[in-house]
Amino acid sequence: MQRYTGRIAEIQLHLGERNALIACPVEIVPEPGQYLLAVNDDSLQATPLFMADFRSQGFLAAPPIPESWRPGDQISLMGPLGHGFSSPQYIQRLALVALGNTNARLLPLVNHDRLNQPSITLFSDAPLVGLPPDLEAFPLEDLGDSFNWADFFAVDVPREQLSILGDNFRNFQREPVVLRGQVLVHGCMPCSTLADCGICAVRIKRSWKLTCKDGPVFDLAGLLRGIAL
Ligand code: FES
């Protein structure tokens, strides 16, 4: 896999969220939901970097960012990796649902292609960092109200909290309608496609898929069916 050299141009702290501005070749900036694998020579630990926003000289990487990273550090980058969010046509009302402790990985879906945006609402209990001023946000306890409103869901969930996804969408699963949505599953990816270690596996319908390679964005209905088994 080809490696590129990037640089940590800036570390940003807002409401406890630690983002990193990554300077890198624009052709490797990941699409929403995709990731780059980053290695800092000091730590030798591979870190998946998801895009929180585009920047002219690279991108703003969503948390978590390793505490050891400092502005000016050089990093080795591989990717972009994985399957990101795809944009189904004919969406009029999009619900963004952040079930983890940050909204950052979902926000590129708002800033992206602004002219053809559906109506978008965010449901989240995470700190409201970096939200566009016209994006409405509600706590997760109001998510049930969106089931009659949204015609597509874009969800972000930590892999170790997949049961929360089932809990939050349980009512919707009982409805005799086709569930339309995609889920970004994130978490520990120790080999990130390089060794097929299997640690990142999730069940989609009746089969196991690797988050690092087959995801990290999966079809919502298939993931819910896998959780229910
Ligand atoms: S992290 Fe090893 S297979 Fe996905």
py3Dmol code that shows the C-alpha trace and the ligand (Angstrom):
import py3Dmol

protein = """\
ATOM      1  CA  MET A   1       0.000   0.000   0.000  1.00  0.00           C
ATOM      2  CA  GLN A   2       1.395   3.382  -0.990  1.00  0.00           C
ATOM      3  CA  ARG A   3       2.484   5.693   1.822  1.00  0.00           C
ATOM      4  CA  TYR A   4       2.293   9.462   1.797  1.00  0.00           C
ATOM      5  CA  THR A   5       3.858  12.015   4.080  1.00  0.00           C
ATOM      6  CA  GLY A   6       1.569  14.355   5.985  1.00  0.00           C
ATOM      7  CA  ARG A   7       2.086  16.943   8.689  1.00  0.00           C
ATOM      8  CA  ILE A   8       0.103  17.857  11.784  1.00  0.00           C
ATOM      9  CA  ALA A   9      -0.449  21.522  10.981  1.00  0.00           C
ATOM     10  CA  GLU A  10      -2.504  22.328  14.082  1.00  0.00           C
ATOM     11  CA  ILE A  11      -4.156  20.735  17.114  1.00  0.00           C
ATOM     12  CA  GLN A  12      -7.550  22.233  18.004  1.00  0.00           C
ATOM     13  CA  LEU A  13      -9.344  21.918  21.347  1.00  0.00           C
ATOM     14  CA  HIS A  14     -13.059  22.754  21.622  1.00  0.00           C
ATOM     15  CA  LEU A  15     -15.315  21.698  24.498  1.00  0.00           C
ATOM     16  CA  GLY A  16     -12.993  18.813  25.273  1.00  0.00           C
ATOM     17  CA  GLU A  17     -12.766  17.605  21.659  1.00  0.00           C
ATOM     18  CA  ARG A  18      -9.246  17.337  20.240  1.00  0.00           C
ATOM     19  CA  ASN A  19      -9.091  17.679  16.449  1.00  0.00           C
ATOM     20  CA  ALA A  20      -6.032  17.768  14.208  1.00  0.00           C
ATOM     21  CA  LEU A  21      -5.559  19.774  11.054  1.00  0.00           C
ATOM     22  CA  ILE A  22      -3.683  17.440   8.708  1.00  0.00           C
ATOM     23  CA  ALA A  23      -1.711  18.861   5.807  1.00  0.00           C
ATOM     24  CA  CYS A  24      -1.480  16.229   3.067  1.00  0.00           C
ATOM     25  CA  PRO A  25      -1.920  15.737  -0.681  1.00  0.00           C
ATOM     26  CA  VAL A  26      -5.532  16.599  -1.531  1.00  0.00           C
ATOM     27  CA  GLU A  27      -5.975  13.380  -3.533  1.00  0.00           C
ATOM     28  CA  ILE A  28      -5.783  11.268  -0.365  1.00  0.00           C
ATOM     29  CA  VAL A  29      -8.252  13.277   1.719  1.00  0.00           C
ATOM     30  CA  PRO A  30     -10.841  10.652   2.745  1.00  0.00           C
ATOM     31  CA  GLU A  31     -14.472  11.004   1.700  1.00  0.00           C
ATOM     32  CA  PRO A  32     -17.027  11.178   4.547  1.00  0.00           C
ATOM     33  CA  GLY A  33     -16.918   7.823   6.348  1.00  0.00           C
ATOM     34  CA  GLN A  34     -13.627   6.685   4.813  1.00  0.00           C
ATOM     35  CA  TYR A  35     -10.372   6.848   6.765  1.00  0.00           C
ATOM     36  CA  LEU A  36      -6.634   7.236   6.428  1.00  0.00           C
ATOM     37  CA  LEU A  37      -4.244   5.133   8.451  1.00  0.00           C
ATOM     38  CA  ALA A  38      -1.706   7.387  10.147  1.00  0.00           C
ATOM     39  CA  VAL A  39       1.548   6.412  11.821  1.00  0.00           C
ATOM     40  CA  ASN A  40       3.620   8.841  13.833  1.00  0.00           C
ATOM     41  CA  ASP A  41       7.250   7.731  14.034  1.00  0.00           C
ATOM     42  CA  ASP A  42       7.307   8.365  17.792  1.00  0.00           C
ATOM     43  CA  SER A  43       4.421   6.070  18.651  1.00  0.00           C
ATOM     44  CA  LEU A  44       4.502   3.527  15.774  1.00  0.00           C
ATOM     45  CA  GLN A  45       0.835   3.004  16.560  1.00  0.00           C
ATOM     46  CA  ALA A  46      -1.530   3.163  13.587  1.00  0.00           C
ATOM     47  CA  THR A  47      -4.394   5.618  14.039  1.00  0.00           C
ATOM     48  CA  PRO A  48      -7.443   5.715  11.751  1.00  0.00           C
ATOM     49  CA  LEU A  49      -8.203   9.321  10.792  1.00  0.00           C
ATOM     50  CA  PHE A  50     -11.718  10.300   9.731  1.00  0.00           C
ATOM     51  CA  MET A  51     -12.468  13.579   8.026  1.00  0.00           C
ATOM     52  CA  ALA A  52     -14.442  16.167   9.995  1.00  0.00           C
ATOM     53  CA  ASP A  53     -14.096  18.948   7.433  1.00  0.00           C
ATOM     54  CA  PHE A  54     -12.318  19.796   4.206  1.00  0.00           C
ATOM     55  CA  ARG A  55      -9.435  22.263   4.266  1.00  0.00           C
ATOM     56  CA  SER A  56      -7.560  23.771   1.338  1.00  0.00           C
ATOM     57  CA  GLN A  57      -4.276  22.086   2.284  1.00  0.00           C
ATOM     58  CA  GLY A  58      -5.719  18.829   3.634  1.00  0.00           C
ATOM     59  CA  PHE A  59      -8.459  18.106   6.145  1.00  0.00           C
ATOM     60  CA  LEU A  60      -9.569  18.436   9.736  1.00  0.00           C
ATOM     61  CA  ALA A  61      -9.364  15.011  11.399  1.00  0.00           C
ATOM     62  CA  ALA A  62     -12.089  13.990  13.847  1.00  0.00           C
ATOM     63  CA  PRO A  63     -11.268  12.903  17.400  1.00  0.00           C
ATOM     64  CA  PRO A  64      -9.813  10.827  18.919  1.00  0.00           C
ATOM     65  CA  ILE A  65      -6.356  12.199  18.147  1.00  0.00           C
ATOM     66  CA  PRO A  66      -3.408  10.614  20.031  1.00  0.00           C
ATOM     67  CA  GLU A  67      -2.302  12.744  22.993  1.00  0.00           C
ATOM     68  CA  SER A  68       1.325  12.413  21.876  1.00  0.00           C
ATOM     69  CA  TRP A  69       0.732  14.204  18.558  1.00  0.00           C
ATOM     70  CA  ARG A  70       2.127  17.722  18.369  1.00  0.00           C
ATOM     71  CA  PRO A  71       1.853  20.493  15.736  1.00  0.00           C
ATOM     72  CA  GLY A  72       4.686  20.161  13.242  1.00  0.00           C
ATOM     73  CA  ASP A  73       5.006  16.369  13.615  1.00  0.00           C
ATOM     74  CA  GLN A  74       5.329  14.424  10.407  1.00  0.00           C
ATOM     75  CA  ILE A  75       3.060  11.425   9.961  1.00  0.00           C
ATOM     76  CA  SER A  76       2.996   8.595   7.484  1.00  0.00           C
ATOM     77  CA  LEU A  77      -0.407   8.180   5.794  1.00  0.00           C
ATOM     78  CA  MET A  78      -2.000   5.269   3.930  1.00  0.00           C
ATOM     79  CA  GLY A  79      -5.342   5.301   2.174  1.00  0.00           C
ATOM     80  CA  PRO A  80      -8.018   6.397   1.784  1.00  0.00           C
ATOM     81  CA  LEU A  81      -9.384   3.084   3.099  1.00  0.00           C
ATOM     82  CA  GLY A  82     -12.805   1.519   3.425  1.00  0.00           C
ATOM     83  CA  HIS A  83     -16.239   2.360   2.117  1.00  0.00           C
ATOM     84  CA  GLY A  84     -17.658   5.735   3.105  1.00  0.00           C
ATOM     85  CA  PHE A  85     -21.164   7.143   3.023  1.00  0.00           C
ATOM     86  CA  SER A  86     -22.783   6.997  -0.380  1.00  0.00           C
ATOM     87  CA  SER A  87     -25.382   9.574  -1.299  1.00  0.00           C
ATOM     88  CA  PRO A  88     -28.658   7.920  -2.225  1.00  0.00           C
ATOM     89  CA  GLN A  89     -30.780  10.010  -4.531  1.00  0.00           C
ATOM     90  CA  TYR A  90     -34.123  11.499  -3.637  1.00  0.00           C
ATOM     91  CA  ILE A  91     -33.457  12.102   0.046  1.00  0.00           C
ATOM     92  CA  GLN A  92     -35.488  15.009   1.329  1.00  0.00           C
ATOM     93  CA  ARG A  93     -35.091  14.686   5.091  1.00  0.00           C
ATOM     94  CA  LEU A  94     -31.837  13.355   6.526  1.00  0.00           C
ATOM     95  CA  ALA A  95     -31.412  12.516  10.212  1.00  0.00           C
ATOM     96  CA  LEU A  96     -27.829  12.459  11.483  1.00  0.00           C
ATOM     97  CA  VAL A  97     -27.572  10.304  14.594  1.00  0.00           C
ATOM     98  CA  ALA A  98     -24.380  10.395  16.675  1.00  0.00           C
ATOM     99  CA  LEU A  99     -24.428   7.626  19.307  1.00  0.00           C
ATOM    100  CA  GLY A 100     -20.834   8.139  20.451  1.00  0.00           C
ATOM    101  CA  ASN A 101     -19.095  11.075  22.089  1.00  0.00           C
ATOM    102  CA  THR A 102     -18.555  13.223  18.975  1.00  0.00           C
ATOM    103  CA  ASN A 103     -20.543  14.465  15.983  1.00  0.00           C
ATOM    104  CA  ALA A 104     -17.416  15.197  13.968  1.00  0.00           C
ATOM    105  CA  ARG A 105     -17.486  12.189  11.621  1.00  0.00           C
ATOM    106  CA  LEU A 106     -21.040  13.043  10.503  1.00  0.00           C
ATOM    107  CA  LEU A 107     -20.543  16.765   9.904  1.00  0.00           C
ATOM    108  CA  PRO A 108     -18.943  16.394   6.436  1.00  0.00           C
ATOM    109  CA  LEU A 109     -22.356  15.158   5.287  1.00  0.00           C
ATOM    110  CA  VAL A 110     -23.717  18.590   6.121  1.00  0.00           C
ATOM    111  CA  ASN A 111     -20.937  20.654   4.602  1.00  0.00           C
ATOM    112  CA  HIS A 112     -20.710  18.505   1.505  1.00  0.00           C
ATOM    113  CA  ASP A 113     -22.421  19.604  -1.704  1.00  0.00           C
ATOM    114  CA  ARG A 114     -24.344  22.325   0.083  1.00  0.00           C
ATOM    115  CA  LEU A 115     -26.492  23.259  -2.921  1.00  0.00           C
ATOM    116  CA  ASN A 116     -28.265  19.919  -3.146  1.00  0.00           C
ATOM    117  CA  GLN A 117     -28.764  19.345   0.541  1.00  0.00           C
ATOM    118  CA  PRO A 118     -31.870  17.729   1.932  1.00  0.00           C
ATOM    119  CA  SER A 119     -33.303  19.108   5.142  1.00  0.00           C
ATOM    120  CA  ILE A 120     -30.946  17.843   7.887  1.00  0.00           C
ATOM    121  CA  THR A 121     -31.369  17.404  11.631  1.00  0.00           C
ATOM    122  CA  LEU A 122     -28.811  16.125  14.128  1.00  0.00           C
ATOM    123  CA  PHE A 123     -29.656  13.890  17.099  1.00  0.00           C
ATOM    124  CA  SER A 124     -26.833  13.659  19.593  1.00  0.00           C
ATOM    125  CA  ASP A 125     -25.789  13.925  23.222  1.00  0.00           C
ATOM    126  CA  ALA A 126     -22.194  14.806  22.258  1.00  0.00           C
ATOM    127  CA  PRO A 127     -20.742  18.322  22.637  1.00  0.00           C
ATOM    128  CA  LEU A 128     -22.037  20.555  19.832  1.00  0.00           C
ATOM    129  CA  VAL A 129     -18.670  21.441  18.317  1.00  0.00           C
ATOM    130  CA  GLY A 130     -18.259  22.868  14.822  1.00  0.00           C
ATOM    131  CA  LEU A 131     -21.924  22.725  13.840  1.00  0.00           C
ATOM    132  CA  PRO A 132     -23.042  24.892  10.910  1.00  0.00           C
ATOM    133  CA  PRO A 133     -25.296  27.644  12.332  1.00  0.00           C
ATOM    134  CA  ASP A 134     -28.375  26.450  10.445  1.00  0.00           C
ATOM    135  CA  LEU A 135     -28.147  22.809  11.572  1.00  0.00           C
ATOM    136  CA  GLU A 136     -30.841  21.957  14.104  1.00  0.00           C
ATOM    137  CA  ALA A 137     -29.710  19.649  16.911  1.00  0.00           C
ATOM    138  CA  PHE A 138     -31.780  17.646  19.393  1.00  0.00           C
ATOM    139  CA  PRO A 139     -30.856  15.240  22.195  1.00  0.00           C
ATOM    140  CA  LEU A 140     -31.003  11.515  21.529  1.00  0.00           C
ATOM    141  CA  GLU A 141     -34.128  11.167  23.661  1.00  0.00           C
ATOM    142  CA  ASP A 142     -35.972  12.986  20.833  1.00  0.00           C
ATOM    143  CA  LEU A 143     -34.810  10.518  18.192  1.00  0.00           C
ATOM    144  CA  GLY A 144     -38.171   8.722  18.220  1.00  0.00           C
ATOM    145  CA  ASP A 145     -39.786  11.839  16.765  1.00  0.00           C
ATOM    146  CA  SER A 146     -37.587  11.549  13.687  1.00  0.00           C
ATOM    147  CA  PHE A 147     -38.957   8.159  12.654  1.00  0.00           C
ATOM    148  CA  ASN A 148     -42.010   9.737  11.061  1.00  0.00           C
ATOM    149  CA  TRP A 149     -39.977  12.588   9.612  1.00  0.00           C
ATOM    150  CA  ALA A 150     -36.670  11.330   8.194  1.00  0.00           C
ATOM    151  CA  ASP A 151     -36.463   9.373   4.966  1.00  0.00           C
ATOM    152  CA  PHE A 152     -32.790   8.500   5.535  1.00  0.00           C
ATOM    153  CA  PHE A 153     -30.565   8.026   8.598  1.00  0.00           C
ATOM    154  CA  ALA A 154     -26.786   8.515   8.734  1.00  0.00           C
ATOM    155  CA  VAL A 155     -25.550   7.077  12.022  1.00  0.00           C
ATOM    156  CA  ASP A 156     -22.207   7.073  13.827  1.00  0.00           C
ATOM    157  CA  VAL A 157     -21.693   4.409  16.499  1.00  0.00           C
ATOM    158  CA  PRO A 158     -18.714   2.964  18.380  1.00  0.00           C
ATOM    159  CA  ARG A 159     -18.377  -0.757  17.590  1.00  0.00           C
ATOM    160  CA  GLU A 160     -18.415  -1.687  21.269  1.00  0.00           C
ATOM    161  CA  GLN A 161     -21.782   0.072  21.638  1.00  0.00           C
ATOM    162  CA  LEU A 162     -23.698  -1.561  18.789  1.00  0.00           C
ATOM    163  CA  SER A 163     -26.388  -2.619  21.253  1.00  0.00           C
ATOM    164  CA  ILE A 164     -27.207   1.097  21.661  1.00  0.00           C
ATOM    165  CA  LEU A 165     -27.980   1.209  17.966  1.00  0.00           C
ATOM    166  CA  GLY A 166     -30.492  -1.613  18.449  1.00  0.00           C
ATOM    167  CA  ASP A 167     -31.984   0.108  21.506  1.00  0.00           C
ATOM    168  CA  ASN A 168     -32.453   3.434  19.713  1.00  0.00           C
ATOM    169  CA  PHE A 169     -33.987   1.954  16.576  1.00  0.00           C
ATOM    170  CA  ARG A 170     -36.047  -0.756  18.273  1.00  0.00           C
ATOM    171  CA  ASN A 171     -39.367   1.022  17.770  1.00  0.00           C
ATOM    172  CA  PHE A 172     -38.613   1.721  14.169  1.00  0.00           C
ATOM    173  CA  GLN A 173     -37.784  -1.928  13.492  1.00  0.00           C
ATOM    174  CA  ARG A 174     -41.366  -2.873  14.308  1.00  0.00           C
ATOM    175  CA  GLU A 175     -42.718  -0.650  11.547  1.00  0.00           C
ATOM    176  CA  PRO A 176     -43.547  -2.416   8.267  1.00  0.00           C
ATOM    177  CA  VAL A 177     -41.462   0.032   6.222  1.00  0.00           C
ATOM    178  CA  VAL A 178     -38.143  -0.276   4.452  1.00  0.00           C
ATOM    179  CA  LEU A 179     -35.452   1.162   6.691  1.00  0.00           C
ATOM    180  CA  ARG A 180     -33.133   3.445   4.733  1.00  0.00           C
ATOM    181  CA  GLY A 181     -29.850   4.453   6.249  1.00  0.00           C
ATOM    182  CA  GLN A 182     -26.140   3.875   6.682  1.00  0.00           C
ATOM    183  CA  VAL A 183     -24.023   3.417   9.793  1.00  0.00           C
ATOM    184  CA  LEU A 184     -20.404   4.374  10.353  1.00  0.00           C
ATOM    185  CA  VAL A 185     -18.984   1.816  12.795  1.00  0.00           C
ATOM    186  CA  HIS A 186     -15.702   2.847  14.365  1.00  0.00           C
ATOM    187  CA  GLY A 187     -13.378   1.569  17.030  1.00  0.00           C
ATOM    188  CA  CYS A 188     -10.164  -0.309  17.503  1.00  0.00           C
ATOM    189  CA  MET A 189      -8.723  -1.506  14.175  1.00  0.00           C
ATOM    190  CA  PRO A 190      -5.303  -2.897  15.129  1.00  0.00           C
ATOM    191  CA  CYS A 191      -4.303  -4.171  11.691  1.00  0.00           C
ATOM    192  CA  SER A 192      -6.556  -1.921   9.577  1.00  0.00           C
ATOM    193  CA  THR A 193      -6.828  -4.337   6.624  1.00  0.00           C
ATOM    194  CA  LEU A 194      -3.146  -5.312   6.703  1.00  0.00           C
ATOM    195  CA  ALA A 195      -3.399  -8.701   8.442  1.00  0.00           C
ATOM    196  CA  ASP A 196      -7.070  -9.792   8.503  1.00  0.00           C
ATOM    197  CA  CYS A 197      -6.892 -10.124  12.298  1.00  0.00           C
ATOM    198  CA  GLY A 198     -10.697 -10.189  12.563  1.00  0.00           C
ATOM    199  CA  ILE A 199     -10.853  -8.046  15.703  1.00  0.00           C
ATOM    200  CA  CYS A 200     -13.031  -5.462  13.956  1.00  0.00           C
ATOM    201  CA  ALA A 201     -15.682  -7.967  12.766  1.00  0.00           C
ATOM    202  CA  VAL A 202     -19.382  -7.097  12.944  1.00  0.00           C
ATOM    203  CA  ARG A 203     -22.388  -9.173  11.936  1.00  0.00           C
ATOM    204  CA  ILE A 204     -24.333  -7.946   8.907  1.00  0.00           C
ATOM    205  CA  LYS A 205     -27.515 -10.000   8.492  1.00  0.00           C
ATOM    206  CA  ARG A 206     -26.165 -13.545   8.944  1.00  0.00           C
ATOM    207  CA  SER A 207     -22.535 -13.070   7.936  1.00  0.00           C
ATOM    208  CA  TRP A 208     -19.482 -11.477   9.555  1.00  0.00           C
ATOM    209  CA  LYS A 209     -17.858  -8.460   7.912  1.00  0.00           C
ATOM    210  CA  LEU A 210     -14.650  -6.590   8.691  1.00  0.00           C
ATOM    211  CA  THR A 211     -15.174  -2.972   9.710  1.00  0.00           C
ATOM    212  CA  CYS A 212     -11.764  -1.936   8.387  1.00  0.00           C
ATOM    213  CA  LYS A 213     -12.195  -3.470   4.954  1.00  0.00           C
ATOM    214  CA  ASP A 214     -15.910  -4.069   4.225  1.00  0.00           C
ATOM    215  CA  GLY A 215     -16.979  -0.947   6.150  1.00  0.00           C
ATOM    216  CA  PRO A 216     -16.640   1.160   8.111  1.00  0.00           C
ATOM    217  CA  VAL A 217     -19.987   2.326   6.673  1.00  0.00           C
ATOM    218  CA  PHE A 218     -22.656  -0.384   6.525  1.00  0.00           C
ATOM    219  CA  ASP A 219     -26.295  -0.565   5.550  1.00  0.00           C
ATOM    220  CA  LEU A 220     -28.433   0.255   8.586  1.00  0.00           C
ATOM    221  CA  ALA A 221     -31.065  -2.450   8.056  1.00  0.00           C
ATOM    222  CA  GLY A 222     -28.447  -5.177   7.579  1.00  0.00           C
ATOM    223  CA  LEU A 223     -26.582  -4.147  10.701  1.00  0.00           C
ATOM    224  CA  LEU A 224     -29.760  -4.078  12.799  1.00  0.00           C
ATOM    225  CA  ARG A 225     -30.645  -7.553  11.584  1.00  0.00           C
ATOM    226  CA  GLY A 226     -27.163  -8.788  12.568  1.00  0.00           C
ATOM    227  CA  ILE A 227     -27.508  -7.261  16.055  1.00  0.00           C
ATOM    228  CA  ALA A 228     -30.893  -8.907  16.562  1.00  0.00           C
ATOM    229  CA  LEU A 229     -29.523 -12.433  15.896  1.00  0.00           C
TER     230      LEU A 229
END
"""
ligand_1 = """\
4
FES
S -8.541 -4.500 12.122
Fe -7.704 -6.405 11.603
S -9.131 -7.197 10.167
Fe -9.924 -5.261 10.671
"""
view = py3Dmol.view(width=600, height=400)
view.addModel(protein, "pdb")
view.setStyle({"model": 0}, {"cartoon": {"style": "trace"}})
view.addModel(ligand_1, "xyz")
view.setStyle({"model": 1}, {"stick": {}})
view.zoomTo()
view.show()
